[in-house]
Amino acid sequence: MRDYELAFIIEPNIDDEGVTGVVDKVSQFVQAIEGTVASVDVWGRKTLAYPINNHREGTYVLLAAKMSPSSLIELERNLKLSEEVIRYLLVQAES
């Protein structure tokens, strides 16, 4: 198991309760691949540097987790299929 940081942007038309639901959904994606979520930090709604899918802002979330490197493909597949997540970045955390 390695430490990873997952930063993702949620569509701006989703309210605060919906954001909580999307964060829970992504956390369930991590748990489904037998990973553990260490922390979740919701940064809030911010203006994007450039439009993504005709959206000019989005809700930023940073999630720290421990996952197996072999299971990352499944997590990325689920993130790509999620309509609420408009962009994500998954990196290995520094030790």
The 8 nearest C-alpha neighbors of each residue, nearest first, counted from 0:
[[1, 67, 66, 65, 2, 68, 34, 3],
 [0, 2, 65, 66, 67, 3, 68, 91],
 [1, 3, 65, 92, 64, 91, 66, 0],
 [4, 2, 91, 92, 64, 90, 63, 65],
 [3, 5, 63, 90, 62, 92, 89, 91],
 [4, 6, 89, 62, 88, 61, 63, 7],
 [7, 5, 61, 88, 87, 60, 62, 4],
 [6, 8, 87, 60, 86, 59, 88, 5],
 [7, 9, 59, 86, 58, 84, 85, 57],
 [8, 10, 84, 58, 57, 83, 85, 11],
 [9, 11, 57, 83, 12, 13, 85, 84],
 [12, 10, 57, 13, 56, 58, 9, 54],
 [11, 13, 10, 14, 57, 9, 54, 83],
 [14, 12, 11, 17, 10, 18, 15, 9],
 [13, 15, 17, 16, 18, 12, 11, 19],
 [16, 14, 18, 17, 19, 13, 20, 43],
 [17, 15, 19, 18, 14, 20, 13, 21],
 [16, 18, 20, 14, 19, 15, 13, 21],
 [17, 19, 15, 21, 20, 16, 22, 14],
 [20, 18, 22, 16, 17, 21, 23, 15],
 [19, 21, 17, 23, 18, 22, 24, 16],
 [20, 22, 24, 18, 23, 19, 17, 25],
 [23, 21, 19, 25, 24, 20, 26, 18],
 [24, 22, 26, 20, 21, 25, 27, 19],
 [23, 25, 21, 27, 22, 26, 20, 28],
 [26, 24, 28, 22, 27, 23, 21, 29],
 [27, 25, 23, 29, 28, 24, 22, 30],
 [26, 28, 30, 24, 25, 29, 31, 23],
 [29, 27, 25, 31, 26, 30, 74, 24],
 [30, 28, 26, 34, 27, 31, 32, 25],
 [29, 31, 34, 33, 27, 32, 28, 35],
 [32, 30, 28, 33, 29, 27, 34, 26],
 [31, 33, 30, 29, 34, 70, 28, 74],
 [34, 32, 30, 31, 29, 35, 66, 67],
 [35, 33, 66, 30, 29, 65, 32, 36],
 [34, 36, 65, 64, 30, 37, 29, 66],
 [35, 37, 64, 38, 63, 65, 26, 34],
 [36, 38, 64, 63, 35, 65, 39, 62],
 [39, 37, 63, 36, 62, 40, 64, 61],
 [38, 40, 62, 61, 63, 41, 37, 60],
 [39, 41, 61, 60, 42, 62, 38, 63],
 [42, 40, 60, 43, 59, 61, 39, 58],
 [43, 41, 59, 60, 40, 44, 58, 61],
 [44, 42, 58, 41, 59, 45, 60, 57],
 [43, 45, 58, 57, 59, 56, 42, 46],
 [46, 44, 56, 57, 58, 47, 43, 59],
 [45, 47, 56, 55, 48, 57, 44, 49],
 [46, 48, 56, 49, 55, 45, 50, 57],
 [47, 49, 46, 50, 55, 56, 51, 45],
 [48, 50, 47, 51, 55, 46, 54, 56],
 [51, 49, 55, 54, 53, 52, 47, 48],
 [50, 52, 54, 53, 49, 55, 85, 47],
 [51, 53, 54, 50, 85, 55, 10, 86],
 [54, 52, 51, 50, 55, 49, 56, 10],
 [55, 53, 51, 50, 52, 56, 11, 57],
 [54, 56, 50, 47, 46, 53, 49, 51],
 [57, 55, 46, 47, 45, 54, 11, 44],
 [56, 58, 11, 10, 44, 9, 45, 8],
 [57, 59, 44, 9, 43, 8, 45, 11],
 [60, 58, 8, 42, 43, 7, 41, 44],
 [59, 61, 41, 7, 42, 6, 40, 8],
 [62, 60, 6, 40, 5, 39, 41, 7],
 [61, 63, 39, 5, 4, 38, 6, 40],
 [64, 62, 4, 38, 37, 3, 36, 5],
 [65, 63, 36, 37, 3, 35, 2, 66],
 [66, 64, 2, 35, 1, 34, 0, 3],
 [67, 65, 34, 0, 1, 68, 64, 2],
 [66, 68, 0, 69, 70, 1, 34, 71],
 [69, 67, 70, 71, 66, 1, 0, 72],
 [68, 70, 67, 71, 72, 66, 73, 32],
 [71, 69, 68, 67, 72, 73, 32, 74],
 [72, 70, 74, 73, 68, 69, 75, 67],
 [71, 73, 75, 74, 70, 76, 69, 68],
 [72, 74, 76, 71, 75, 70, 77, 32],
 [75, 73, 71, 77, 76, 72, 28, 78],
 [74, 76, 78, 72, 77, 73, 79, 71],
 [75, 77, 73, 79, 74, 78, 72, 80],
 [78, 76, 80, 74, 75, 79, 81, 73],
 [79, 77, 75, 81, 80, 76, 74, 84],
 [78, 80, 76, 77, 81, 75, 84, 82],
 [81, 79, 77, 78, 82, 76, 84, 75],
 [82, 80, 78, 79, 83, 84, 77, 85],
 [81, 83, 84, 80, 85, 79, 78, 10],
 [82, 84, 10, 9, 81, 85, 21, 13],
 [85, 83, 9, 82, 8, 86, 81, 10],
 [84, 86, 8, 9, 10, 83, 82, 87],
 [87, 85, 8, 7, 84, 88, 9, 51],
 [86, 88, 7, 6, 8, 89, 5, 85],
 [89, 87, 6, 5, 7, 90, 86, 4],
 [88, 90, 5, 4, 6, 87, 3, 91],
 [91, 89, 4, 3, 92, 88, 5, 6],
 [90, 92, 3, 2, 4, 93, 89, 1],
 [93, 91, 3, 2, 4, 90, 94, 1],
 [94, 92, 91, 2, 3, 90, 4, 1],
 [93, 92, 2, 91, 1, 3, 4, 65]]
